[in-house]
Amino acid sequence: MAYVITDACVSCGTCAGQCPTEAISEGDSIYVIDADTCVSCGSCADACPTGAIVEE
C-alpha cells in the first residue's frame, strides 16, 4: 500500500529527501506522495518528525 501525508505535515521537506523513488513533492499546503510512484518502503514515514505519514 502507498503512504499518504496527513494534515499534521509541517512542510519541512524531510520526507522528500528520504524517498528513493522521488514520489514526494511539495503541494499547495503540505507535501504529497504520488501513489503510482511510491514503493511503500516506509523511509518517509520513519523520517517524518511529526508522524504525518501513514499507510493508506
Backbone as XML, in Angstrom:
<?xml version="1.0"?>
<chain id="A" units="angstrom">
  <residue number="1" name="MET">
    <atom name="N" x="0.829" y="-1.192" z="0.000"/>
    <atom name="CA" x="0.000" y="0.000" z="0.000"/>
    <atom name="C" x="0.869" y="1.249" z="0.000"/>
  </residue>
  <residue number="2" name="ALA">
    <atom name="N" x="0.400" y="2.244" z="-0.642"/>
    <atom name="CA" x="1.123" y="3.510" z="-0.696"/>
    <atom name="C" x="0.942" y="4.278" z="0.614"/>
  </residue>
  <residue number="3" name="TYR">
    <atom name="N" x="1.829" y="5.181" z="0.861"/>
    <atom name="CA" x="1.744" y="6.049" z="2.023"/>
    <atom name="C" x="1.073" y="7.351" z="1.627"/>
  </residue>
  <residue number="4" name="VAL">
    <atom name="N" x="0.468" y="8.022" z="2.612"/>
    <atom name="CA" x="-0.140" y="9.333" z="2.403"/>
    <atom name="C" x="0.337" y="10.275" z="3.496"/>
  </residue>
  <residue number="5" name="ILE">
    <atom name="N" x="0.314" y="11.553" z="3.193"/>
    <atom name="CA" x="0.731" y="12.566" z="4.153"/>
    <atom name="C" x="-0.522" y="13.261" z="4.669"/>
  </residue>
  <residue number="6" name="THR">
    <atom name="N" x="-0.670" y="13.309" z="5.982"/>
    <atom name="CA" x="-1.858" y="13.889" z="6.606"/>
    <atom name="C" x="-1.673" y="15.390" z="6.853"/>
  </residue>
  <residue number="7" name="ASP">
    <atom name="N" x="-2.721" y="16.000" z="7.379"/>
    <atom name="CA" x="-2.684" y="17.430" z="7.683"/>
    <atom name="C" x="-1.713" y="17.785" z="8.807"/>
  </residue>
  <residue number="8" name="ALA">
    <atom name="N" x="-1.146" y="16.779" z="9.457"/>
    <atom name="CA" x="-0.146" y="17.046" z="10.502"/>
    <atom name="C" x="1.190" y="17.488" z="9.899"/>
  </residue>
  <residue number="9" name="CYS">
    <atom name="N" x="1.311" y="17.431" z="8.581"/>
    <atom name="CA" x="2.531" y="17.841" z="7.870"/>
    <atom name="C" x="2.828" y="19.318" z="8.128"/>
  </residue>
  <residue number="10" name="VAL">
    <atom name="N" x="4.088" y="19.600" z="8.438"/>
    <atom name="CA" x="4.529" y="20.986" z="8.651"/>
    <atom name="C" x="5.393" y="21.485" z="7.493"/>
  </residue>
  <residue number="11" name="SER">
    <atom name="N" x="5.399" y="20.741" z="6.389"/>
    <atom name="CA" x="6.121" y="21.118" z="5.163"/>
    <atom name="C" x="7.612" y="21.332" z="5.382"/>
  </residue>
  <residue number="12" name="CYS">
    <atom name="N" x="8.222" y="20.485" z="6.194"/>
    <atom name="CA" x="9.658" y="20.631" z="6.448"/>
    <atom name="C" x="10.504" y="20.042" z="5.314"/>
  </residue>
  <residue number="13" name="GLY">
    <atom name="N" x="9.935" y="19.108" z="4.542"/>
    <atom name="CA" x="10.647" y="18.532" z="3.410"/>
    <atom name="C" x="11.548" y="17.358" z="3.729"/>
  </residue>
  <residue number="14" name="THR">
    <atom name="N" x="11.617" y="16.967" z="4.989"/>
    <atom name="CA" x="12.476" y="15.853" z="5.384"/>
    <atom name="C" x="12.114" y="14.585" z="4.622"/>
  </residue>
  <residue number="15" name="CYS">
    <atom name="N" x="10.843" y="14.323" z="4.457"/>
    <atom name="CA" x="10.382" y="13.105" z="3.786"/>
    <atom name="C" x="10.840" y="13.037" z="2.337"/>
  </residue>
  <residue number="16" name="ALA">
    <atom name="N" x="10.776" y="14.142" z="1.646"/>
    <atom name="CA" x="11.150" y="14.165" z="0.228"/>
    <atom name="C" x="12.600" y="13.753" z="0.028"/>
  </residue>
  <residue number="17" name="GLY">
    <atom name="N" x="13.460" y="14.145" z="0.935"/>
    <atom name="CA" x="14.866" y="13.798" z="0.842"/>
    <atom name="C" x="15.142" y="12.329" z="1.110"/>
  </residue>
  <residue number="18" name="GLN">
    <atom name="N" x="14.217" y="11.649" z="1.753"/>
    <atom name="CA" x="14.394" y="10.237" z="2.093"/>
    <atom name="C" x="13.793" y="9.291" z="1.058"/>
  </residue>
  <residue number="19" name="CYS">
    <atom name="N" x="12.965" y="9.784" z="0.155"/>
    <atom name="CA" x="12.254" y="8.930" z="-0.799"/>
    <atom name="C" x="13.171" y="8.466" z="-1.936"/>
  </residue>
  <residue number="20" name="PRO">
    <atom name="N" x="13.371" y="7.137" z="-2.072"/>
    <atom name="CA" x="14.270" y="6.628" z="-3.111"/>
    <atom name="C" x="13.696" y="6.717" z="-4.529"/>
  </residue>
  <residue number="21" name="THR">
    <atom name="N" x="12.384" y="6.915" z="-4.643"/>
    <atom name="CA" x="11.768" y="6.996" z="-5.974"/>
    <atom name="C" x="11.309" y="8.407" z="-6.327"/>
  </residue>
  <residue number="22" name="GLU">
    <atom name="N" x="11.618" y="9.367" z="-5.469"/>
    <atom name="CA" x="11.231" y="10.772" z="-5.670"/>
    <atom name="C" x="9.724" y="10.918" z="-5.866"/>
  </residue>
  <residue number="23" name="ALA">
    <atom name="N" x="8.950" y="10.152" z="-5.072"/>
    <atom name="CA" x="7.489" y="10.167" z="-5.169"/>
    <atom name="C" x="6.862" y="11.319" z="-4.385"/>
  </residue>
  <residue number="24" name="ILE">
    <atom name="N" x="7.671" y="12.034" z="-3.618"/>
    <atom name="CA" x="7.145" y="13.091" z="-2.753"/>
    <atom name="C" x="7.500" y="14.457" z="-3.320"/>
  </residue>
  <residue number="25" name="SER">
    <atom name="N" x="6.459" y="15.319" z="-3.362"/>
    <atom name="CA" x="6.680" y="16.679" z="-3.850"/>
    <atom name="C" x="5.886" y="17.658" z="-2.992"/>
  </residue>
  <residue number="26" name="GLU">
    <atom name="N" x="6.271" y="18.913" z="-3.081"/>
    <atom name="CA" x="5.597" y="19.955" z="-2.321"/>
    <atom name="C" x="4.263" y="20.283" z="-2.970"/>
  </residue>
  <residue number="27" name="GLY">
    <atom name="N" x="3.184" y="20.168" z="-2.189"/>
    <atom name="CA" x="1.850" y="20.502" z="-2.672"/>
    <atom name="C" x="1.512" y="21.939" z="-2.328"/>
  </residue>
  <residue number="28" name="ASP">
    <atom name="N" x="0.230" y="22.277" z="-2.419"/>
    <atom name="CA" x="-0.205" y="23.640" z="-2.133"/>
    <atom name="C" x="0.027" y="24.028" z="-0.666"/>
  </residue>
  <residue number="29" name="SER">
    <atom name="N" x="-0.356" y="23.141" z="0.254"/>
    <atom name="CA" x="-0.192" y="23.482" z="1.667"/>
    <atom name="C" x="0.647" y="22.460" z="2.430"/>
  </residue>
  <residue number="30" name="ILE">
    <atom name="N" x="0.735" y="21.227" z="1.923"/>
    <atom name="CA" x="1.547" y="20.179" z="2.531"/>
    <atom name="C" x="2.227" y="19.381" z="1.429"/>
  </residue>
  <residue number="31" name="TYR">
    <atom name="N" x="3.172" y="18.548" z="1.811"/>
    <atom name="CA" x="3.807" y="17.671" z="0.831"/>
    <atom name="C" x="2.828" y="16.566" z="0.448"/>
  </residue>
  <residue number="32" name="VAL">
    <atom name="N" x="2.987" y="16.020" z="-0.752"/>
    <atom name="CA" x="2.109" y="14.962" z="-1.243"/>
    <atom name="C" x="2.942" y="13.819" z="-1.807"/>
  </residue>
  <residue number="33" name="ILE">
    <atom name="N" x="2.361" y="12.611" z="-1.774"/>
    <atom name="CA" x="3.024" y="11.426" z="-2.288"/>
    <atom name="C" x="2.264" y="10.912" z="-3.502"/>
  </residue>
  <residue number="34" name="ASP">
    <atom name="N" x="2.974" y="10.688" z="-4.593"/>
    <atom name="CA" x="2.384" y="10.114" z="-5.796"/>
    <atom name="C" x="2.252" y="8.606" z="-5.571"/>
  </residue>
  <residue number="35" name="ALA">
    <atom name="N" x="1.022" y="8.122" z="-5.422"/>
    <atom name="CA" x="0.766" y="6.713" z="-5.105"/>
    <atom name="C" x="1.272" y="5.774" z="-6.186"/>
  </residue>
  <residue number="36" name="ASP">
    <atom name="N" x="1.316" y="6.228" z="-7.426"/>
    <atom name="CA" x="1.785" y="5.378" z="-8.519"/>
    <atom name="C" x="3.299" y="5.181" z="-8.493"/>
  </residue>
  <residue number="37" name="THR">
    <atom name="N" x="4.008" y="6.112" z="-7.887"/>
    <atom name="CA" x="5.466" y="6.054" z="-7.824"/>
    <atom name="C" x="5.959" y="5.461" z="-6.507"/>
  </residue>
  <residue number="38" name="CYS">
    <atom name="N" x="5.164" y="5.591" z="-5.458"/>
    <atom name="CA" x="5.526" y="5.099" z="-4.130"/>
    <atom name="C" x="5.698" y="3.581" z="-4.139"/>
  </residue>
  <residue number="39" name="VAL">
    <atom name="N" x="6.793" y="3.100" z="-3.549"/>
    <atom name="CA" x="7.060" y="1.659" z="-3.467"/>
    <atom name="C" x="6.821" y="1.131" z="-2.043"/>
  </residue>
  <residue number="40" name="SER">
    <atom name="N" x="6.203" y="1.929" z="-1.215"/>
    <atom name="CA" x="5.825" y="1.549" z="0.152"/>
    <atom name="C" x="6.996" y="1.072" z="1.001"/>
  </residue>
  <residue number="41" name="CYS">
    <atom name="N" x="8.127" y="1.724" z="0.866"/>
    <atom name="CA" x="9.312" y="1.319" z="1.632"/>
    <atom name="C" x="9.273" y="1.824" z="3.070"/>
  </residue>
  <residue number="42" name="GLY">
    <atom name="N" x="8.543" y="2.901" z="3.322"/>
    <atom name="CA" x="8.427" y="3.444" z="4.671"/>
    <atom name="C" x="9.511" y="4.408" z="5.086"/>
  </residue>
  <residue number="43" name="SER">
    <atom name="N" x="10.450" y="4.692" z="4.215"/>
    <atom name="CA" x="11.540" y="5.613" z="4.566"/>
    <atom name="C" x="11.012" y="6.983" z="4.953"/>
  </residue>
  <residue number="44" name="CYS">
    <atom name="N" x="10.023" y="7.444" z="4.257"/>
    <atom name="CA" x="9.464" y="8.769" z="4.533"/>
    <atom name="C" x="8.788" y="8.805" z="5.902"/>
  </residue>
  <residue number="45" name="ALA">
    <atom name="N" x="8.018" y="7.766" z="6.210"/>
    <atom name="CA" x="7.313" y="7.709" z="7.490"/>
    <atom name="C" x="8.303" y="7.661" z="8.651"/>
  </residue>
  <residue number="46" name="ASP">
    <atom name="N" x="9.373" y="6.908" z="8.481"/>
    <atom name="CA" x="10.393" y="6.817" z="9.526"/>
    <atom name="C" x="11.083" y="8.157" z="9.757"/>
  </residue>
  <residue number="47" name="ALA">
    <atom name="N" x="11.223" y="8.954" z="8.708"/>
    <atom name="CA" x="11.939" y="10.230" z="8.809"/>
    <atom name="C" x="11.062" y="11.390" z="9.273"/>
  </residue>
  <residue number="48" name="CYS">
    <atom name="N" x="9.752" y="11.259" z="9.138"/>
    <atom name="CA" x="8.854" y="12.375" z="9.441"/>
    <atom name="C" x="8.854" y="12.724" z="10.929"/>
  </residue>
  <residue number="49" name="PRO">
    <atom name="N" x="9.230" y="13.966" z="11.271"/>
    <atom name="CA" x="9.319" y="14.362" z="12.681"/>
    <atom name="C" x="7.956" y="14.536" z="13.357"/>
  </residue>
  <residue number="50" name="THR">
    <atom name="N" x="6.885" y="14.674" z="12.581"/>
    <atom name="CA" x="5.567" y="14.880" z="13.176"/>
    <atom name="C" x="4.656" y="13.662" z="13.066"/>
  </residue>
  <residue number="51" name="GLY">
    <atom name="N" x="5.144" y="12.591" z="12.458"/>
    <atom name="CA" x="4.323" y="11.394" z="12.304"/>
    <atom name="C" x="3.171" y="11.584" z="11.339"/>
  </residue>
  <residue number="52" name="ALA">
    <atom name="N" x="3.344" y="12.481" z="10.387"/>
    <atom name="CA" x="2.267" y="12.842" z="9.459"/>
    <atom name="C" x="2.095" y="11.873" z="8.299"/>
  </residue>
  <residue number="53" name="ILE">
    <atom name="N" x="2.961" y="10.876" z="8.186"/>
    <atom name="CA" x="2.899" y="9.956" z="7.040"/>
    <atom name="C" x="2.429" y="8.588" z="7.516"/>
  </residue>
  <residue number="54" name="VAL">
    <atom name="N" x="1.329" y="8.129" z="6.899"/>
    <atom name="CA" x="0.719" y="6.862" z="7.299"/>
    <atom name="C" x="0.429" y="6.010" z="6.069"/>
  </residue>
  <residue number="55" name="GLU">
    <atom name="N" x="0.298" y="4.695" z="6.289"/>
    <atom name="CA" x="-0.079" y="3.820" z="5.193"/>
    <atom name="C" x="-1.539" y="4.055" z="4.858"/>
  </residue>
  <residue number="56" name="GLU">
    <atom name="N" x="-1.836" y="4.079" z="3.585"/>
    <atom name="CA" x="-3.203" y="4.324" z="3.121"/>
    <atom name="C" x="-4.034" y="3.096" z="3.270"/>
  </residue>
</chain>
